Amino acid sequence: MKNYNDNNCTDYDIENVYNEACRYLEEIPQFMEGYGVDRSTRMLDILGHPEGSYKMIHVAGTNGKGSVSLYINDILKENGYTTGLFTSPHLIDIRERIRINGKMIGKDAFLRHFLTVKEADRQLGGNKLAYFDYFLGIAVLAFAEEKVDFAVMETGLGGRLDSTNALETPIASVITTISLEHTAILGDTVEKIAEEKAGIIKESGVVVHMVTATADQTASKDQAAPADNATCYNGMDAASFVIRSRADKLNATYIQSSPEDIINCENRGNCIDFSVSNSYYINDCFRINTGAMYQVDNCLCALTLAGYLREQGIINQSADKTKKAVENAYWPGRMEMVQEGFFVDGAHNPEGIQRFLESVPYIAGEKKCILLFSVVNDKNFRRMAKMVSESGLFKKIVVTQVEGKRKLEADAIREAYIDNGASDVWVCDTIEDACLKALKFAKEEDAYVFAAGSLYLAGDILGFTDRINKKGLR
């Protein structure tokens, strides 16, 4: 790799070295020996703990953590603070994972910090850091260099053993909804998964927990509450019980963000108006520019955290600026209209599909609906197909496959839909062909197209939407 610090290094050279760095990253395994938290702890020791120069907010959960992170970031930014935002995965450009004041990190800065992390990896013995570890290292270095006031850090997988849990001094932890996902790694019950997510709670810290009413959050029937707290499950779902118990054990403040805090919610299809009434807001009115009902819960969680930070004197929060922040918030691939009548959503597990299906009728209104669907092989795609089929929302279903190691053949997806009663199911070999097929059906039926099932699908669609638009298929 060319010496980037060479004074004779041109813009052309920088672009080449950046592309070489991207190729290097893509060849790094997703999983390495040991736990992410241990690898990143050693990495941060070598880097000199740059994360100590700013306040951090740590976000974990099964669904919604990216959107919650964005809302938190935008509230802080609009209220005058310099922010860093670390999320995953990316949809199109790897630099989406690292944002400063809402903008992707520049290639020049990304490359410089990549080389610093690569040197740290060499000092660890070489090839010791996983793909995600590299991005975490780049992020903490970039945020320190830019002198951010706050960094919002989203976990990659789980919480307790996640690389981001090497960041030991967050000012607050946030845990979004918990449901059954990555069961081979995190555990096969909601309780076990919640225990992993609750691992980000710190001694004497604070945790904001987002609660929504979903089937997966019911306590396991064969699991009783501990003898010393036998009534804790009364009125409390399994995840809340576990997270609250962990907070109590660590003398941490537990704050619940609940749908009960939302009043006067009206979904207009392209925006949602709602009011919040809880410990931090008294019938305060907000608007978000989306028809996705799940974003109300995500926004509420961010607002609750901001209210707590304001009450503690950690931030100054203007009501008008906060309202502006959430109204203008934009998170790609979350019920995003990529062209007129074509909506892309990143729902990629049963809970996400449930929330996706709740939103479709608000957005579609009287319109017929076509579904474009794909999913990777480690998701519960049969249950997702069952939920979609039983909803009766879609006149036609077009299925395809995302490429890569987690590829699930489109024929297997189609079979799952047929087994669950769907009759008009079409198979396309590529995502682009599937888009064109779905758009053709939509034109014939005067229908809307909705795409869901995988963030990889969302990313691929966003990547070539401009090319689809040029074909004139609207």
N, C-alpha and C positions, 0 to 999 in steps of 0.2 A: 504494500500500500504506500503510495507516494507520501513523502513527508509534507503534511499539510501546512506545517509551520514555516516551510521554505518561503523566503521573501519573494521568490520568483513564481510562486504558485498563482496562476491566473484564475479568473472566474470559470473558465472552461475546465481547468484542472480540478477546481473545487467541486464542480458538478460531477466530474468523473469519479473523484474520490468519494463523494456522497453516495453515488450509485453503487460503488464498490462496497461501501459500508452497509447499504441496504441489503445487498446480496449476502454479505457476511452474516447479518442478523437473521435472514431467512433460513440460513443453514443451521442455526443454533437450535438444539432441541427445546421443546416446550417444557420438558421435565428433565431435571438433573438429579444426581445423587444427593440425598439428604433433603432437608426442608428449606423452603424459600426463606423463612424468617432467619435461619441460621446463616445461609449464604449471604443474604443482604446485610446482616449484622457485621459480618467480616468485611464485606465490601464498603460499608459506611465507615468502618474504622479506618480503612485505608484512605478513603476520600476525605476524612477529617470531619465527618458529620456536618455537612453543609446545611442540613435541614434544621439545625439549631438556630438559624438566623431568622426564622419566620414562624408564625403560628399555623398549626395544622389542624385540619378537620378530617377525620378518618371515616370513610363510608363503606359499609358492607351490606350484604343482603342477596337474595336470589333474584328478584326482579325490581326494577326501578332505581337501582343505585346510580346508574349513569345520569338519568334525568334529575334525580334529587341533587346529585353533585353539581349539575349545570345550574339548577335554580339557586343553590347556595352561592355558587360562584358569581352568578349575575346579580344577585341581591347585594353581595359585598362590593362588587365592581361598581354598580350604579350608585352606591352610597359613598363612593370616593376612595375605595381601597384598591391597591394593586394586588391582583390575584394570579395564582397559578392553579391550573386544573389538570389533574392526572387521571385519565380514564382508559378503559379498554373494553372491547377491542376497537380497532380502527375499521372504518368502512371502505375507504379508498386509499388514503395516504397515511403512512405509518406515523407521520408527525401530528395527526389528529389527536393522538394520545397525550400530547403535551401542549398546553395552551397557556399563554401569558396574556392577561387582560382580554381573554376571549379569542386571541389570534394564535394560530399554529406557530410553534417554534420555527424559526428560520433554518434553512438548510445549513448555513454557515455555523450557527450556534449548535445545532444538532450534531454536526460532524465533530466539532471541537470537544463536546462533552462525551460523545461516543468514544473518541480516542482516549480520553481520560479514564473512562470506565474499562476500556479494553486493557489499558495499562494496569489497572487495579486487578483485573482478571488474571493478567500475567503474574502479578505478585502473589496471587492466591494459588498459583501452580499451573495456570493455563487451562482453558475450557472447563472452568468450575462454575461459571454463571449461566443460568438459563436465559432464554429469550426475554421473559418478563423482567428478570433482574436487571438486564441492560437498560431497559426503558425506565425503570425506577431510578437507577443511578443517573441517567441523563436528566431526568425530571428534577431531582433534588439539586443537582448542580445548576441547572438552568434557572430554577426559582431563586436560588441564592444569588446568582450573578445579576438577576434582574431586580433583586431586593424587593421581592413581593412582601406584602403585609400578611397575606393569608394564602395557604396552599390547601386545596381540597383534593384529598387523595383517595381514590377508589381502589378497593381490593381487587385482586385478580380472581382468586378462587378461594372460597372459605373465608378465613379470618385469622384464627389462632396461629396457623402455621404459614400463612401467606407472607410473601416477601415484604409487603407494606407494613406488616406488624413489627418490623425492625425499627420503625419510626416510633420511638418510645414515648414521646411527649405531646400527643395531640391535645388541643384544648377541649375537644369534644369528639365523641364517637356517635355515629349514626348507623342504625341498622334498619334496613327496609324490610319488605315482606320476606317471609321464609316459606319455602315449599320444597318438595322433593325434586332435587336435581343434583347431578354429579354424585349419585348415591354410592358408587363404587369407591369414591375418594372421601366423601364427607360423612357417610353413614346412611342407613336405609330407613330412618324415621325422621320426622320433623324435629323431634327432640334432639337427636344426635346432630343434625345439621345446625340447629339453633345454637347448640353448645359450641360448635366450631365458629359460627359467626360472632357469638358473644365473646370469643377470645380476644376481640379488639378492645373490650372495655378495660379501662385502666383503674388502678387503685385510687380511690377518692376522686375519680373523674366524673364525667357526666355522659349519659347515653340517651339519645332520642330514638325511640323505636316506633316505626311506622306500622300500624295495624290495619289490615283490611279483612273483610269477611270472605275467606276462601275455604273451599272444602279441605284442602291439604293442611290447613292450620288447626284442624281438630285434634285434640290430644289422642294418642294411641290408647285404644280401649283397654289394653292389658297393662298399661303403665299407671300405677297409682302415685299420688303425690307422696313425698317423703313424710315419714311419721311425725316429724317435728313441725310440719306445715301442711297438714292433711287437707285443709280446705282451700288451698291456693288455686286449684283448678276451677273452683266455683266462679263462673263468670269470666274466666281467663282462658284464652286459647293456649295450645301447647307451647308455641314459640314465645309468647309473652311470658309465660310462666318460667321458662328456662332463662330468658334474658333478664327478667326481673330478679330471679334468684341469684344470678351471677352478679348483677349490680349490687344487690344487698350484701353479698359475701365480700365484695371489694369496697364497701362503703361508698359506692358511687351513686350519684343522683340519677334516678330513672324517670324519664319524661316520655309519656305516650302521646303519639300523634294519631288520632283516631277519626274515622269518618263521622263520629258523633259531633266533632268540632265544626263540621260543615253544615251551614244552613242556607236555605234559599238558593239552591244550585239549579241553574238553568242552562242546558246545553242547546246552543243555537245551530249546531252542525259545524260551523267554522270557528266558533269561539265558545267559551264557557264562562258564565258569570256565577260567582259564588261568594258567600260571606263566611267569615271565620269568627267563631266565638269560643275562646279558651282562656287560659291563664295569661296570654300575652296580647290578645286582640279581642275587642268588644264589638261584634257585628261589623267588622271591617270588610269592605267589599273589594274583590279582586276579579280580574279577567285574565284568562289565558287564551292565546290564539291557536286553539286546536279543538277538534271535536272528540279527542281521546279522553274518555272519562277517567282513566287511570292516572292521567296527569294532574287531576285535582288532588288526589292523595299524595302524589309526589311533591307537588307545589306546597301543599299543607305542611308536609314534613320539613321542607326547607324553611318555610315561614316560622314554624315552631322553633327550630334551632335559632333562627335570626332573632326571634323574640327573646329567647333565653339569653343570647349573647348581649342583646341590648339591656336587658334587666340587670345583667351582671356587670355592666359598664365596660364590656370588652369592645363593643362597637357603638357608633352613633348611627341610628337608623331613622331615616326620614320616611314617613308614610307614603308620600307622593313618589319618592324615588323607588321605594320597594314595589309599589304597584306598577310603575313603569317597567321595572326589571322583569317581573314575572310575565307581564303582558308581551314584552318583546323577546322573551326567551325562545331560542330556537335550537332544537336538538335533532340532527339529521336521522332519518330512518325510523322516527317514532310517529306513526300515522302522518307521514309527510306526503303532501300532494306534489308529485314529481312532474306531473303535467295535468291539465284539466281532466278531472274525473279518474285519475290514476293515483292511488294512495299506497304507500309502502310503509309497513310496520315491522319492527324488529322482534315481535313476539316469537319466542323460540322454545317454549315449554308449556305444559298444560295451564299453569296459572296465567302466563302471558296470553295464551290463546283465549282463555276465559275473559280476560279484560279486553282483549281485542274484539271479541264477539259482542261484548256489551256496548262498544262504541260504534260499530258499523251502522246500526239502524239510525242513530242520530245524524251521522254524516250522509248516509245514502238517502234518507227521507223516503220518497215514493219510488226512487230509482231501483231497477233491478241490479243485482250484483254478480260479478264474476270474481272467482278467487284464483289467484296464482299462488301455488304453494310448493315449498321445498323444505327439507329438514335434513339434519345430519344424523348419522347412524347411532349416536349415543343418547338421543332424546327419545322420550316416550311418544313416538310418532303415532302409534295405534290409538292411544288415548286422545291425542290431538285430533286425529282424523274422526274419531267417534264424536267428539265435541262439535266439530264443524258440521259433520253430517246431520247430527241431531238438531242443530240450530235452524236448519232449513233456510238460511239466509242467502245461499248462493245458487243461482240458476245453473251455472256450469263451473266446473273445477278443472284447472289446468295444472298439472304437476310436472316437475322437472327435477333435476339433480344439481347439487353444488359439487364442484370438483374438489379434490384433495383427499387427504388420508381419511377423513370422516365421511366420505361420500356414501350416500344411500341411494341405490338405484331407483329411478322414477317408477319402474314397474312395481316395486315393493310398496311404494307410497300409494300408487293407484289401487293395489290390492287391498290395502288397509281401508281405503275409502269405500270400495265396493263391498267389502265385508260388513261395513257399518251402514249400508243402505243407500249410499250415494250412487246415482245411476249415470249421470252425464259427466264422466271424468275423462280428460284427455291427457295424453303423455307427449312431452316434447323433450328432445335429447339435450338441448342447451337452454340456458336461462334467456338468452336473447330470443330464441325461437318461441319460448313460452310467453314472453312479453308480447311479441307480435301476434301470437295466436289469441291471447287474452284480449288484446286491444281490438283485434278483428271481431271477436264475439261481441265486445262492448259496443262497437259501431253498429253491428247488425241488430243488437237488442236494445240500443239506447240505454246502456247500463254503465255503471261504475266498475272499475277494476280495483280490487284490494289484493295486495301481496303480503304474505306472512309466512312464518315458520322457521326463519333462520336469519340471523344478522348477516351471514355471508350472502344470502339471497338479496337482502336489502342493499348491501354494499355493491354487489354486481349490477343491480338495477340502477343505482345512483351513478355508477361509473359510466354507463353508456346511455343514459336517458337522453342526452343531447343528440346522440346518433339516432335514437328511435324517433325523436321529435322531427328530425330532418326528413324522415320518411313520410311525414304528413299523416300519421295514424293517430288521430285525436278522438 
